[in-house]
Amino acid sequence: MADSDGHKGFSTVDIIVKDNGPGMAPDVLANAFDPFFTTKSHSGGIGLGLSLSLSIVERHGGTILVESTQGKGATFTVRLPVPGGAHEP
């Protein structure tokens, strides 16, 4: 995973999005959340989507995790704390 959850002991909710696309090479995965990093400049991408998404999620106390293997797609997990969630034992 490209990030850690940081929510140990708290309730969270996960939103998982998977695809069966080409996946990401390790160098792309390492930079995926960097502002203005894009592999789609030919189609008009400016590289702000994942960066802005992560910023919004982090402002809500969450994180985004990503797993990807070239040729096998990617899995993004948006992990958010549950408001008023109780500590888990």
QUIQUI-V154496 format. One record per residue. N is the residue number from 1. RES is the residue in three letters. PSI is psi as a letter, one per 30 degrees, with the letter a starting at -180 (* if undefined). Layout:
# QUIQUI-V154496
n=<N | N>
res=<RES | RES>
psi=<PSI | PSI>
This chain:
# QUIQUI-V154496
n=<1 | 2 | 3 | 4 | 5 | 6 | 7 | 8 | 9 | 10 | 11 | 12 | 13 | 14 | 15 | 16 | 17 | 18 | 19 | 20 | 21 | 22 | 23 | 24 | 25 | 26 | 27 | 28 | 29 | 30 | 31 | 32 | 33 | 34 | 35 | 36 | 37 | 38 | 39 | 40 | 41 | 42 | 43 | 44 | 45 | 46 | 47 | 48 | 49 | 50 | 51 | 52 | 53 | 54 | 55 | 56 | 57 | 58 | 59 | 60 | 61 | 62 | 63 | 64 | 65 | 66 | 67 | 68 | 69 | 70 | 71 | 72 | 73 | 74 | 75 | 76 | 77 | 78 | 79 | 80 | 81 | 82 | 83 | 84 | 85 | 86 | 87 | 88 | 89>
res=<MET | ALA | ASP | SER | ASP | GLY | HIS | LYS | GLY | PHE | SER | THR | VAL | ASP | ILE | ILE | VAL | LYS | ASP | ASN | GLY | PRO | GLY | MET | ALA | PRO | ASP | VAL | LEU | ALA | ASN | ALA | PHE | ASP | PRO | PHE | PHE | THR | THR | LYS | SER | HIS | SER | GLY | GLY | ILE | GLY | LEU | GLY | LEU | SER | LEU | SER | LEU | SER | ILE | VAL | GLU | ARG | HIS | GLY | GLY | THR | ILE | LEU | VAL | GLU | SER | THR | GLN | GLY | LYS | GLY | ALA | THR | PHE | THR | VAL | ARG | LEU | PRO | VAL | PRO | GLY | GLY | ALA | HIS | GLU | PRO>
psi=<l | g | l | l | e | g | h | k | f | l | k | l | k | k | j | k | k | k | l | h | a | f | a | k | l | e | e | e | e | f | g | e | g | k | k | g | k | l | g | h | f | f | g | g | k | g | h | f | e | e | e | e | e | e | e | e | e | e | f | g | g | a | l | k | k | k | k | k | k | k | f | g | a | l | k | k | j | j | k | k | k | k | k | g | k | l | k | k | *>
